Amino acid sequence: MKIVVTGGAGFIGSHVVDAYVAAGHDVIVVDDLSTGHRENLNPRARFHALDIQDPRTAQLLRDERPDVLNHHAAQMDVRRSVADPLFDARVNVLGTIHLLEAARQAGVRRVVFVSSGGAVYGEQETFPASENHATNPLSPYGVSKRTGELYAFFYQAEYRLPFIALRYANVYGPRQDPHGEAGVVAIFTGKMLRGEPVTVNGDGRQTRDYVFVGDVARANLLAIEREVSGPVNIGTGVETDVNALARLLLEATGSRSEVGHGPAKSGEQRRSVVDARRANERLGWRPEVALRDGLRQTVAFFRERAAGA
């Protein structure tokens, strides 16, 4: 298949590109490099340095006529979305509509839309949250991701443009940037490798569902092989609090960094964990990398990068 991956120079998107290339697909990467990095680019993928709202991106889709549009490009910082909701909406809402319209015109056969299993649900009422859980996002970022899902549903209903929305839990792994909620892994790892003190926000008992980026890339591969529509959670169904995460990273790094506590961040979700049974039933996907093993791989990546620098 010919696949366009937006955000393919970013943390998660680049791993997805690697998985598609390894499977023999013809991959085109669109990334404006605002948060992505050239060193993440797969040399066997064709690269276009473009913003998703640039008219040239729409023209690229019309010229290339890909089979699949995989949309990873996004404004992904929850706190920035609160500080500047207009910017968040321009990138995540208008940018997505721009791509969906171009995909319709280009005859794209399938859209993989990347959503958020933490942000779209808001404060959960049940644990873990299934795809049928109420969506009451507490940030403009969560609102924009849910809006993108709804626009994708409209294009499917009106124009028969099939889509799947992968609702990621908190993705971590090699190449991770210290942005987004799972960025805590990258932040803590960097500080611990330098022997610096680590600060946990609040009491550290806030939980997240941490899923390894390699498992996420595999879900994206299955998403283009199976005719599955609508939202699908991609997570582990396991809650890990920040205190436990810090202990695991101390073990993985062998660091003697002191772990302290600072003020809690206002508006932070207390618990977040998703139910991924639909992914298993419909995609044949389940997480394979345990958190301890995934953190070891992540630490090894950051240690090697620091040595190279």
Order of alpha helices (4+ residues) and beta strands (2+ residues): beta-alpha-beta-beta-alpha-beta-alpha-alpha-alpha-beta-alpha-beta-beta-alpha-beta-beta-beta-alpha-beta-beta-alpha-beta-alpha
